[in-house]
Amino acid sequence: MRRRLVATLALVVLVLAAVVAWRLGAHGGSRIATPAGDPAALLRGVPFYRSVIHADAVRSASRSTDGTLHLDVAPPALLETRLDEHGLGGLGEVLPARALGEIKRGGEIWHLDDAAVFALLDRTAGDASTSALWSCVPGTPSAVAAARIVPARLAEPDFGGAALDAWRTRADLAERVLGRPLRAELAEDLGSLALFALYEPPPGGTPDALFAVELKRSDRLRSLFDTVFALGALTDRASIERYRDVPVGLVRSGAASGRFALAIDGDAVLFARSSRLIHDAIDAHRAASPRSPLVSRARGLAASWCALTESAYVAHGWARLAREAEPGPEPHGESILVADDPSGWRLIGRGQGPAIIADPVVPFVRGVLAGAQRGAD
């Protein structure tokens, strides 16, 4: 009798253990019963990553008992094929050589090597919340990115290292043509904050976007713009209009997606897809208008770079880049980049999607380039 009771209890314990294990697997995020170290198998149930991460770019992959996915990835190898497809094969050199990721439900953390792509960022992430530049963002953008920068680095002879050799060569040529030390002037005149705001387009439409950079001194940059637009006027591709007391430069190309406008308003330099958005930014700057919720949240984040999105356009843009059929159901995301000892960086994402897809700049630029290509065809 006693043996039968013990056997029965043992059976009950085994059944309960099996049920608990099944329930944990069902509610543990993207848990997949797969052989450890097989990137394709581990990522098969993870949207976005399953499309972009391939075995050649993964040094190692494993899943811990709490369901956290650990990846050791080489970003240049990861993006090499996609960059080559868009004629940007050399761009992989500016990316971190290594990225160590911890991915779990509701967020992820990536530890990144230092790289040329971070060359302008301020590792101290000083407080920029008092900058007047925040008031330049009008209306209600659907996605925002902000960067704390150190413009003085532009004047360094080895700025960006070997990865930016070609960029420095082009800058040398531009300085000789214009007869001005452009990098030295920008290093002295630019402030420590840059903002990007994207405005949601109607279905099937093209978004507008504003890029704003803080200025410590405006006279030399305004003189440079005058020179550039005077040269552009000779080809009928550039013109200048005035809004309030501000000259607004307009540049046109053969495709509508190639149009943009720029202006300098006091302590801010403004770039946008349309002159209307430049006008709105000038009005907001002068009135110190109330900030949108996304801008207010970005202003409060202590980070070298941050991005926040509620944009369906951004979500669809990243899905197209990853060749996913549809974006995830949740377009909201927030990511920050902070310095990581001794010289690397830590990218922290909060939300259901990967940390990088909070960024609105990459999908916007991709959309502009695609539109320009269609216009050229």
N, C-alpha and C positions, 0 to 999 in steps of 0.2 A: 504493500500500500504506500509506504513511504517513498519507495523507488519510483512508483507511478506518479506520485505528487511532484517529486523533484523533476522528473522528465517533463511533466505538464508545465511546470513553472519555467523550465528552460526553454520550452517551445514558445511560450507566451513572450518571454524576453526577446527571443530571436525575431518574432513577428513584429513586436513593437520597435525594435531597432531598425528593421527593414522599412517600416512605415515612416519613422523619423528621418531616416536617410533619404527616402524618396521625397518627403516634404521639403527637406532642406535643398535638395537638388532642384525642385520645382520653383522655389522662391529665392534662389541665390543669384539673381541677376542673370548673366549669360553663361551659366555653368554648363559645360559640355563634357560628357564622359569620353575622353580621348586620351591617346597615349601622350605622356608628358614629352615636351620638346618638339612636337610636330606643329609648326606655326599654322599651316593650312587647316589642320584639324581644330586647333585651339581657337582660331579666329572665324571659323565657319559660321558661327551664330552671332557674330558681332558686326552690325552694320558699319559701313564705311571702311573700317580696317580690313574686313575680309576682301575688299576690292582693291585696296592700295598696297597692302603689305604682302610681299612675296618672299619666298624662301631665300632668294639670293641676298636680300637686304637684312635678314634676321640672323644675328649671331647666336641667339638662344631665346627660348620661349618656354615658360612653365606656368602652372597654375597652383597656387598655394591652397591649403585646406579651407581657408575662409572664402575662396572663390576669386581672390585677386589674381589678375593676369599679369605676369612679369615678362617684359620684352627688352631685349638688347638689340637695337636697330641701327643701321647705317643710313641716315637720311639721304646722302647723295645717291647711293645705290637704289634707294627706295623710289626716288623721283626721276632717275636718269632717263627712263624710257619716255615718261610724260613730257619732260623738258625737251628732249630731242624732237618729239612730235611737233612742238611749237617753236622750233628753231632756237631754243634757249639752253642748248646742251652744256655750255660753260657755266651756267648759273649754279650748278651743283657745288662748285668750289666755294661758294659763299656760305653754305649750310654747315651746321655742326657735323663733325665726323662721326659722332656717336650720340645716341639718345637711349637712356634707360627709363623705361616706362612702367608705371604701376597703375593698372586699369581696374576699376571696380564699379559697381552700380552707383550711379549718382555723382561720379567724379573720377579724375585721374591726375597723376603727377608724373611729369617727365623731367629727368635730370639731363641737361644738355651741355655738351662741350662748348667752349667759347668759339665764336666764328665771326667772319666778316659781316654777316647779316646783322650782328649786334653792335657793330663798331661805333655807332653814334649814341647808343643808349647810356643813360646815367645809372651806374651800378648802385649809387647811394639812394636812388629813387626819392630825391628830396621833395618836400611839400610844395606842390604847385597849385594848391586849392585856392590861393588868393589871386591867381593870375586873371587879368581881365579877358584873356582869350576865351575862357569858358562862355562868356556872354555873347560871343560871335556866332554861336550855333543857333539859328532861328528855328521856330516851329517845333515839330515832333519827329525827329529822325527815328528810323526803325533799327538802326545799328550805329554804334559809335566805337571808335578806337582812339586811344590817347597814348603818347609816348613822351617820356622825360628824356631829353637829349643833352649832349655836350657838344655844341657846334665847334668849339675850339679844336676838336680833333680833325676837322676838315683840313686844317693847315699843316697837319703832321705829314712829313715827306713820305712815310710808309703807311699812311692811313689805309686800314683794311687789309694790309699785308699783301702777299702774292695774289690772293684771290681778286683783288681790285686793281691789279696792274693796268688792265685795259681801260678801266674807268679813269684812272689817274692820267693815262696817256691822252684820252679825249679831253679831260679838263685842261691839260697843258696846252693842247691845240686851241681850245676855246679862249684861253687867256691870251695866247699870242694874237689871235684874230681880233679880239676886242681891245687888246692893249691894256688889260686890267688884271690885277691879282685877285681873281674872283673868289678863290677859296679862302684867302686871307681875309677878304672883306666879309664874306659870309660867316666866317669863324668869329669875327668881332661883332657882327650886327644881329645875328639871329639870337633869339631867346632860348629858354630851356624847355618849352612845351610845344608839341605839335598835336593837332586834333584832326580826325577824319569822321565825317558824319554822312550816312547814307539815308536817302529818303525813298520810301517804298514806291515803286511804280505801279500804275494800273496793270491788270492782267495783260501779259504780252508786251508791256511797254518797257522803256529803258529808264533806269533810276537816275535821279540827279544825286550829286554828292558834293560835299564841301571839304576842302583841305585847307587848314589854317595853321600858320606858324607864328609864334610870338616873335616880336622884334624888340631889340634894345635901341636900335638906331635905324631910321628909315630912309635918309636922304640918299645914301649911295645905292641902295637897292632900287629906289625909285628912278634914279638916273640910269641904272642898268636897264630897267624895263623900258624907259623912254627910247634908249638906243635900239633895243631889240625890236620894238614895235615900229620904229622908224624904218628899220631894214625890212620888216615884214610888210609894211605898207607898199613897198616897191613891187611886191608880187601880188598885191590885192588879196592876200591871205590874212591880213591883220588890219585892225582899225581901233580907234579909241573913241569912246563915248564918255559923257560925264553923268554921274549920279550924285546929287547933292554937290559937295565940293570935291568929289573923288574921281580921278580919271579911271575908267574901267577899260582894260584892254580886251579885245575880242580876237580870237584866232579861229580861222575856218580852214577846213580841209575838204577834199572831195566827198567825204562821207560825213553824214550827220553826226556819227559817233565820234568824229575827230574834232568837234568844236569844243572850245572851252573859253572861260573868261578868267581874268585875274585883276586884282586891285590891291593897293596898299592903303590901309585906313589906320592912320596913327601907329599904334604899336602892334599891328597885325597885318600879315600878308595873306591874301585870300585867293584860292583857286576854286573854280566850280565848273560844272558842265554847262551852266547857263548864266547869262547876265542877271536874270531874275533872281537867282539864288544869291548872287553877289550883292544885289540891292537889298535883299532881305537880311543878309549877314551884316551889312553896314548899318541898317536900321536897328538891328538887335544890339550891335556893338555900341551904338550911340545911346540907346535907351537902357542899356544894362538889363535886358528883358529877363523875366523869370526863366529858369532853365527847365528843360524837359526832364522827366524822371530818369531816362538813361544817362543824360549828361550829368545830372546830379549824382548818380551812383558812381559814374566814372571819376568824377571829381573827388570823391571820398576814398578812392582806392589808392593805397600806398604801394605803388609798383612802378617798375621801369617802363612797362608797357601793359596796357589792359585793353580788352575788347568785350563789348556787351551787345547782344543781338536779340531782337524779337522779329526778325525779318524773314519772311517766306522766300524773298529773292535770294538772300544769302544762303539759306538752307538748300534751295534748288541749285544754286551755283556750285556749292561744294559737292552736292550729289552728282552733278554733271561731271565735275572734275574727277570724282571717284568712279564714275560710270555705274553708279547705283541707279536702279530703275526709278525710285522715288526717295525723297529725303525722309528722315525720321519724322515721327508724328509731332515732335516737340521742337519748334524753331528757337526756343529761348536758350541762351547760353551765356556764360560769363567765364573769362579766362584772364589770368594775370601772369606776368613774367617778372621774376625777381632774381637778384644776384644769389648765386649758390657758391659757397666756399669750395676750393680756394679761388677759382677763376671762372667757373661755369655758371649756368643759369638753371632756374627751376620754373617750369611752366605748369601752372595749376589750373585745371578746368573744373567747373562746377556745372552740372547738368547731365542730361541723358546722352549727349553726343560727345565726340572727341573734343579735346581742348582747342585744337586749332580752328574748328569750324565756327567759333564765335567771331573770328576775324572777318570783317566785311571788305577789306581792301583787295584781297586776292580774287574773290568772285567778281567784284566790280571791275577790276583791271581786265580780267578774262573776258567779261562781257563787252567792254569797250574795244578790245582787240578783235574779238569775234565780229562785232558790228563793223569795224573798219575793214576787215577782210571781206565781209559780205558786200560792202559798198564798192570794194575794188574789183570784185568778180563780175 
